[in-house]
Amino acid sequence: MQDWFNTSLASTTTQAHSGSQSLQVTPSSAFWGIIEVLPGTTVTPGHQYHFSIWIRAASTPRTINASIVWQGANTTTSFIPAVDSTTGWTEMTLTAPAPAGSTSVSFRMQSSTGAAGEVHYFDDVSITDLSSGTAISAIDLGSTNAKVITIGNLNQIGATTIRGGSGVSIQSGAAATVINGGTLNMTGNAASSLSTTSGALTITSAATAIWGVGTASSGVGGDLAIHAGQGGSDTNNDGGDLLLQGGARNGTGTAGSVIVKPPTDVVDAFQLQNSSGVAFFVADSATKKISITGSGSAFASLALNNVHFSTSQTTAPTIGALTNCGTSPLSAVTAGSTDMAGSFSITTGSGGTASSCGATITFSQAYSATPKSIIIIGKTDAASAARQIYVSSSAAATFTTAFGVSAGGANGATYNFSYWVIE
């Protein structure tokens, strides 16, 4: 191996996976790498090869990226990135066929994280030709009434590996195929699928487990796309629906919900888009705002069919001191009123008239801008309606009312009004 960029290499007895020495790599920057001296190891096109690298960190674990370069074919195949450990050795493995035109293969290892002066170790870098035999062979284990077939020692340390040069096929006929283990890991080096030819596919995890897409070793994270089934090509078939459903409850427990929760608050935490990818329904978790958006040529609409529209809030608006309402007038906002709609009362005082009597209503939470319209009407009686109340001024946080006429006004009279705010 030789310096690829920003590294110092040395043999060391400080650590060893096997034998007494390993390769010690000391980077001079966060971005570093080593590469095998060409031409590397001779390979045969079409043969399947297994590659292994053992890695370890001296002080700080880092993500290690590794790949093999096929000389002659001028292509590269990458390992799954791994994080080296300070407490033990970690194996990176790759199984791949030599592509057409290949003459030799070489290793290269690199990292884009870390710091200058950190030390990392590499040992037992190996290549195994899995296709050295050309004849196709078959091993028949327990073809007659076999209940249990054991491969490897049940008490051994380390996993038993089953390799297939051109794939591994496990078939159980009409019966079930059951795989049990402490952990279950499935990794594909290319686009992969998990499917059934008929019936449902059920994947079950523990009560607190989280399903997701793994963290990328670099760059942006991968999207998770869930598609319902496409209709069969035998005729004009419908596509399948995509159902999101919380878990059913047991006994008196509470049924599970469907929750959309971003890791951090964003302006587009949830979207509904048309087939062209244009969002028309957006939930903003940062401002707790839901937007239904159209365009100048195609308006969006919110259709409410056979429903009652209701709103509530914890703290109702407040009404301020009355003006021009006589001595010791009274006012109150009716319980259950909201910033959007509600009612209030004004009781005129003594020694004055009801002429120009007014009050200021302060919203519990200010609107983002002055509302477009505020409608006020007499609520329960003709006397209240006769006051011809109107909004004399309004702002994002308040609106002020006044009586339009004085005729018929009386001291000590209570008038009731309803309001409706249109943002």
C-alpha positions as CSV (number, residue, x, y, z in Angstrom):
1,M,0.0,0.0,0.0
2,Q,1.1,3.6,-0.6
3,D,0.1,7.1,0.2
4,W,-2.9,8.2,-2.0
5,F,-3.2,11.6,-0.4
6,N,-2.4,13.2,2.9
7,T,-1.1,10.1,4.8
8,S,1.9,8.6,6.4
9,L,2.2,4.8,6.3
10,A,4.2,2.5,8.6
11,S,4.3,-1.1,9.8
12,T,3.6,-1.3,13.5
13,T,3.4,-3.9,16.3
14,T,1.1,-1.7,18.3
15,Q,-1.9,-3.5,16.9
16,A,-2.4,-6.7,14.9
17,H,-5.5,-8.6,13.8
18,S,-3.4,-11.7,13.1
19,G,0.3,-12.2,13.3
20,S,2.3,-9.5,15.0
21,Q,2.0,-6.3,12.8
22,S,-0.5,-4.2,11.0
23,L,-0.5,-1.2,8.7
24,Q,-0.5,2.1,10.6
25,V,-2.0,5.1,8.8
26,T,-1.5,8.7,10.1
27,P,-3.5,11.3,8.1
28,S,-2.2,14.9,7.8
29,S,-5.7,16.2,7.2
30,A,-9.4,15.3,7.6
31,F,-9.5,13.9,4.0
32,W,-7.0,11.1,3.4
33,G,-6.5,7.8,1.6
34,I,-4.2,4.9,0.7
35,I,-4.0,2.8,-2.4
36,E,-2.5,-0.5,-3.5
37,V,0.6,-0.3,-5.7
38,L,-0.4,-1.4,-9.2
39,P,-0.9,-3.7,-11.0
40,G,-2.5,-5.4,-8.0
41,T,-3.7,-9.0,-8.0
42,T,-4.3,-10.9,-11.3
43,V,-8.0,-11.8,-11.8
44,T,-10.0,-13.9,-14.3
45,P,-13.1,-12.2,-15.9
46,G,-16.3,-13.9,-14.8
47,H,-14.9,-15.3,-11.6
48,Q,-16.5,-14.4,-8.3
49,Y,-14.1,-12.8,-5.7
50,H,-14.4,-12.2,-2.0
51,F,-12.6,-9.2,-0.5
52,S,-11.9,-8.6,3.1
53,I,-10.3,-5.7,5.1
54,W,-9.9,-5.5,8.9
55,I,-9.9,-2.0,10.4
56,R,-9.3,-0.4,13.8
57,A,-9.0,3.1,15.3
58,A,-6.3,4.2,17.8
59,S,-8.3,7.0,19.5
60,T,-11.3,8.2,17.5
61,P,-13.7,6.0,15.4
62,R,-14.2,7.3,11.8
63,T,-16.2,6.3,8.8
64,I,-13.9,4.3,6.4
65,N,-14.8,4.0,2.7
66,A,-13.2,1.3,0.6
67,S,-13.3,0.2,-3.0
68,I,-11.7,-2.1,-5.5
69,V,-10.5,-1.0,-8.9
70,W,-10.7,-3.5,-11.8
71,Q,-7.7,-2.7,-14.1
72,G,-8.5,-3.5,-17.7
73,A,-12.2,-3.0,-17.3
74,N,-11.6,0.5,-15.8
75,T,-14.5,0.1,-13.3
76,T,-14.8,0.4,-9.5
77,T,-16.8,-1.5,-7.0
78,S,-17.4,-0.1,-3.5
79,F,-17.6,-1.7,-0.1
80,I,-20.4,-0.7,2.3
81,P,-18.8,2.1,4.5
82,A,-17.9,1.0,8.1
83,V,-16.8,2.8,11.2
84,D,-13.6,1.5,12.8
85,S,-13.6,0.9,16.6
86,T,-11.1,1.7,19.3
87,T,-12.0,-1.5,21.2
88,G,-11.7,-4.2,18.5
89,W,-11.3,-5.0,14.9
90,T,-14.1,-4.5,12.3
91,E,-14.2,-6.5,9.1
92,M,-15.3,-4.8,5.8
93,T,-16.3,-7.4,3.1
94,L,-17.3,-7.4,-0.5
95,T,-18.2,-10.1,-2.9
96,A,-18.3,-9.3,-6.6
97,P,-17.5,-10.8,-10.0
98,A,-14.6,-9.7,-12.1
99,P,-16.1,-7.7,-15.1
100,A,-15.2,-8.5,-18.7
101,G,-11.8,-7.1,-19.7
102,S,-10.4,-7.2,-16.1
103,T,-6.7,-8.1,-15.8
104,S,-6.1,-7.3,-12.2
105,V,-7.7,-5.7,-9.1
106,S,-6.4,-3.4,-6.4
107,F,-7.6,-1.9,-3.1
108,R,-8.0,1.6,-2.0
109,M,-9.2,3.0,1.4
110,Q,-10.1,6.5,2.3
111,S,-12.0,8.8,4.7
112,S,-13.4,12.3,4.6
113,T,-13.8,12.7,8.3
114,G,-11.3,12.9,11.2
115,A,-8.4,15.1,12.0
116,A,-4.7,15.3,11.3
117,G,-2.6,13.1,13.5
118,E,-5.2,10.5,14.2
119,V,-4.1,6.9,13.8
120,H,-6.0,4.1,12.0
121,Y,-4.9,0.5,11.5
122,F,-5.5,-1.9,8.6
123,D,-4.7,-5.7,8.6
124,D,-5.4,-8.9,6.8
125,V,-6.4,-7.3,3.4
126,S,-7.3,-10.4,1.4
127,I,-8.8,-11.6,-1.9
128,T,-10.4,-15.1,-2.3
129,D,-11.3,-16.5,-5.7
130,L,-14.6,-18.2,-5.2
131,S,-14.9,-19.5,-8.7
132,S,-11.6,-21.5,-9.0
133,G,-13.6,-24.6,-10.1
134,T,-15.4,-24.6,-13.4
135,A,-17.7,-27.6,-12.9
136,I,-21.1,-27.0,-11.4
137,S,-21.5,-29.1,-8.3
138,A,-24.4,-29.9,-5.9
139,I,-24.5,-30.9,-2.3
140,D,-27.6,-32.7,-1.1
141,L,-28.0,-32.4,2.6
142,G,-30.7,-34.4,4.3
143,S,-32.9,-35.0,1.3
144,T,-34.9,-37.7,3.2
145,N,-37.0,-36.4,6.1
146,A,-34.3,-34.1,7.5
147,K,-35.6,-32.1,10.5
148,V,-32.5,-30.1,11.4
149,I,-29.3,-29.5,9.4
150,T,-26.5,-27.7,11.2
151,I,-23.8,-25.9,9.3
152,G,-20.9,-24.9,11.5
153,N,-20.4,-25.3,15.3
154,L,-23.3,-23.8,17.3
155,N,-20.8,-22.7,19.9
156,Q,-18.3,-21.1,17.5
157,I,-17.3,-17.5,17.8
158,G,-18.2,-15.6,14.6
159,A,-20.8,-16.2,11.9
160,T,-21.0,-19.0,9.4
161,T,-20.9,-17.7,5.9
162,I,-22.7,-19.3,2.9
163,R,-21.6,-17.9,-0.4
164,G,-22.9,-18.4,-3.9
165,G,-20.8,-17.4,-6.8
166,S,-23.8,-16.3,-8.9
167,G,-26.3,-15.9,-6.1
168,V,-28.0,-17.9,-3.3
169,S,-31.5,-19.3,-3.7
170,I,-33.4,-20.6,-0.7
171,Q,-36.6,-22.5,-1.6
172,S,-39.1,-24.2,0.6
173,G,-41.9,-25.1,-1.8
174,A,-45.4,-24.3,-0.5
175,A,-44.2,-24.4,3.1
176,A,-42.8,-21.4,5.0
177,T,-39.2,-20.2,5.0
178,V,-38.2,-19.2,8.6
179,I,-35.1,-17.2,9.4
180,N,-34.3,-16.6,13.1
181,G,-31.4,-14.8,14.6
182,G,-30.2,-12.3,17.2
183,T,-30.2,-9.7,14.5
184,L,-31.2,-9.9,10.8
185,N,-29.2,-7.9,8.3
186,M,-29.9,-8.0,4.5
187,T,-27.6,-5.9,2.3
188,G,-27.7,-5.7,-1.5
189,N,-25.0,-4.3,-3.7
190,A,-27.5,-3.4,-6.4
191,A,-31.2,-2.6,-6.6
192,S,-33.0,-5.2,-4.5
193,S,-36.6,-6.3,-3.8
194,L,-38.5,-8.2,-1.2
195,S,-41.8,-9.4,-2.5
196,T,-44.5,-12.1,-2.6
197,T,-46.2,-13.6,-5.7
198,S,-49.5,-13.8,-3.8
199,G,-50.8,-12.8,-0.4
200,A,-49.6,-10.2,2.0
201,L,-46.1,-9.3,3.1
202,T,-46.0,-8.6,6.8
203,I,-42.9,-7.2,8.5
204,T,-43.0,-7.1,12.3
205,S,-40.7,-5.2,14.6
206,A,-40.4,-4.8,18.4
207,A,-42.8,-2.4,20.2
208,T,-40.3,0.5,20.3
209,A,-38.4,-0.2,17.1
210,I,-38.1,2.4,14.3
211,W,-38.1,1.6,10.6
212,G,-36.2,3.9,8.3
213,V,-33.5,4.5,5.6
214,G,-30.0,4.2,6.9
215,T,-27.8,7.3,7.3
216,A,-25.7,8.1,4.2
217,S,-21.9,7.9,4.6
218,S,-21.7,11.3,2.8
219,G,-24.0,13.6,0.9
220,V,-27.7,13.9,1.3
221,G,-29.9,11.2,2.8
222,G,-31.9,8.8,0.6
223,D,-35.7,9.3,0.0
224,L,-38.1,6.6,1.2
225,A,-40.8,6.0,-1.5
226,I,-43.8,3.8,-0.7
227,H,-45.9,2.8,-3.7
228,A,-49.1,0.8,-3.8
229,G,-49.4,-2.0,-6.3
230,Q,-49.8,-1.3,-10.0
231,G,-52.7,-2.9,-11.7
232,G,-51.9,-6.1,-13.7
233,S,-51.3,-5.9,-17.4
234,D,-53.9,-8.5,-18.3
235,T,-56.6,-5.9,-18.6
236,N,-57.6,-2.4,-17.5
237,N,-57.0,-2.8,-13.8
238,D,-57.0,-0.3,-11.0
239,G,-54.0,0.5,-9.0
240,G,-53.9,-0.4,-5.3
241,D,-54.6,2.1,-2.6
242,L,-51.9,3.2,-0.1
243,L,-53.2,2.9,3.4
244,L,-51.6,4.3,6.5
245,Q,-53.2,3.0,9.6
246,G,-52.2,3.1,13.3
247,G,-52.1,-0.1,15.3
248,A,-55.3,-1.6,16.6
249,R,-55.8,-1.4,20.4
250,N,-56.1,-4.4,22.7
251,G,-58.8,-4.4,25.4
252,T,-59.3,-0.9,26.8
253,G,-56.1,0.4,25.3
254,T,-55.9,3.3,22.9
255,A,-55.7,2.7,19.2
256,G,-52.5,4.0,17.5
257,S,-52.5,7.1,15.3
258,V,-50.9,8.1,12.0
259,I,-48.4,10.8,12.9
260,V,-46.3,13.0,10.6
261,K,-43.4,14.4,12.6
262,P,-40.3,16.1,11.2
263,P,-37.0,15.7,13.1
264,T,-36.9,19.6,13.2
265,D,-39.6,22.1,12.4
266,V,-39.7,23.1,8.7
267,V,-42.1,25.1,6.5
268,D,-43.1,22.1,4.5
269,A,-43.4,19.3,7.1
270,F,-46.2,17.7,5.1
271,Q,-47.3,18.3,1.5
272,L,-50.0,17.2,-0.9
273,Q,-48.9,17.6,-4.5
274,N,-50.5,17.2,-7.9
275,S,-49.0,14.7,-10.5
276,S,-46.6,17.4,-11.7
277,G,-45.1,17.8,-8.2
278,V,-46.7,21.2,-7.4
279,A,-47.8,21.4,-3.8
280,F,-51.3,22.8,-3.1
281,F,-51.7,21.7,0.6
282,V,-48.7,22.4,2.9
283,A,-48.4,22.1,6.7
284,D,-45.7,24.4,8.2
285,S,-44.6,22.9,11.5
286,A,-42.4,26.0,12.3
287,T,-45.3,28.4,12.4
288,K,-48.1,25.9,12.9
289,K,-49.8,27.0,9.7
290,I,-51.6,25.1,7.0
291,S,-51.7,26.6,3.5
292,I,-54.0,25.7,0.6
293,T,-52.4,27.3,-2.5
294,G,-53.6,27.7,-6.0
295,S,-52.4,30.0,-8.8
296,G,-53.6,33.1,-10.6
297,S,-55.1,31.0,-13.3
298,A,-56.2,28.0,-11.3
299,F,-57.5,28.7,-7.8
300,A,-57.5,26.1,-5.1
301,S,-60.7,25.5,-3.1
302,L,-61.5,24.0,0.2
303,A,-64.9,22.1,-0.1
304,L,-66.8,21.4,3.1
305,N,-69.8,19.2,2.4
306,N,-72.4,18.4,5.1
307,V,-70.2,19.7,7.9
308,H,-70.3,22.3,10.7
309,F,-67.3,24.5,10.9
310,S,-66.1,25.1,14.5
311,T,-63.3,26.9,16.2
312,S,-62.2,27.2,19.8
313,Q,-59.3,28.6,21.7
314,T,-58.0,28.4,25.3
315,T,-58.0,32.2,26.0
316,A,-60.8,34.4,24.7
317,P,-60.3,37.9,23.5
318,T,-60.5,40.7,26.0
319,I,-62.6,43.9,26.0
320,G,-61.0,47.2,27.2
321,A,-62.4,50.3,29.0
322,L,-65.5,51.8,27.5
323,T,-65.5,55.4,26.1
324,N,-68.5,57.8,25.9
325,C,-70.7,55.3,27.8
326,G,-71.5,57.3,30.9
327,T,-70.3,56.7,34.5
328,S,-69.3,53.2,35.5
329,P,-70.3,51.3,32.4
330,L,-69.8,47.6,32.2
331,S,-68.5,45.3,29.4
332,A,-67.8,41.6,29.0
333,V,-66.8,39.1,26.3
334,T,-69.0,36.0,26.3
335,A,-67.4,32.8,27.4
336,G,-66.4,30.6,24.5
337,S,-65.6,33.5,22.2
338,T,-62.6,33.2,20.0
339,D,-60.5,35.6,17.9
340,M,-62.5,34.5,14.9
341,A,-66.0,34.8,16.2
342,G,-68.0,35.4,19.4
343,S,-70.0,38.0,21.2
344,F,-69.8,40.7,23.8
345,S,-72.0,43.0,25.9
346,I,-72.0,46.7,26.7
347,T,-74.0,48.1,29.7
348,T,-74.1,51.9,29.6
349,G,-73.4,53.9,32.7
350,S,-75.4,56.7,34.4
351,G,-75.1,60.4,33.8
352,G,-74.5,59.9,30.1
353,T,-76.1,58.7,26.9
354,A,-75.5,55.8,24.6
355,S,-74.3,58.1,21.8
356,S,-70.9,57.2,20.4
357,C,-70.4,54.6,23.1
358,G,-67.6,52.3,22.1
359,A,-65.2,49.5,23.2
360,T,-61.9,48.0,22.0
361,I,-61.6,44.2,21.6
362,T,-58.0,42.8,21.9
363,F,-57.4,39.4,20.2
364,S,-55.8,36.6,22.3
365,Q,-53.2,36.2,19.5
366,A,-52.6,38.9,16.9
367,Y,-53.2,38.2,13.2
368,S,-50.4,38.4,10.8
369,A,-52.0,41.5,9.2
370,T,-55.1,43.6,9.7
371,P,-58.2,41.4,9.0
372,K,-59.9,42.1,5.7
373,S,-63.3,42.5,7.4
374,I,-65.0,42.5,10.8
375,I,-68.7,42.1,10.9
376,I,-70.7,43.1,14.0
377,I,-74.5,42.8,14.4
378,G,-77.0,43.1,17.3
379,K,-77.2,39.7,18.9
380,T,-80.5,39.0,20.6
381,D,-82.8,42.0,20.6
382,A,-84.1,44.9,18.6
383,A,-82.7,47.5,21.0
384,S,-79.1,46.2,20.4
385,A,-79.7,46.2,16.7
386,A,-81.0,49.7,16.8
387,R,-77.6,51.0,18.1
388,Q,-76.2,50.4,14.6
389,I,-72.8,49.5,16.0
390,Y,-69.9,49.6,13.6
391,V,-66.1,49.1,13.6
392,S,-64.4,52.5,13.8
393,S,-60.9,51.2,13.5
394,S,-59.0,47.8,13.3
395,A,-55.5,46.5,13.4
396,A,-53.8,43.1,13.5
397,A,-54.3,42.8,17.3
398,T,-57.5,44.9,18.0
399,F,-60.7,46.4,16.7
400,T,-62.7,49.3,18.1
401,T,-66.5,49.7,18.0
402,A,-68.9,52.6,18.3
403,F,-72.6,53.2,18.3
404,G,-73.9,54.8,15.1
405,V,-77.0,56.5,16.5
406,S,-78.0,58.0,19.9
407,A,-81.7,57.8,19.4
408,G,-83.3,55.4,21.9
409,G,-80.2,55.0,23.9
410,A,-80.6,54.7,27.6
411,N,-78.5,54.7,30.8
412,G,-78.0,51.4,32.5
413,A,-79.1,49.5,29.4
414,T,-77.3,46.3,28.3
415,Y,-76.7,45.7,24.6
416,N,-75.5,42.4,23.2
417,F,-73.5,42.1,19.9
418,S,-71.9,39.3,17.8
419,Y,-68.8,39.6,15.8
420,W,-67.2,37.7,13.0
421,V,-63.6,38.3,11.9
422,I,-62.5,37.5,8.3
423,E,-58.7,37.4,8.0
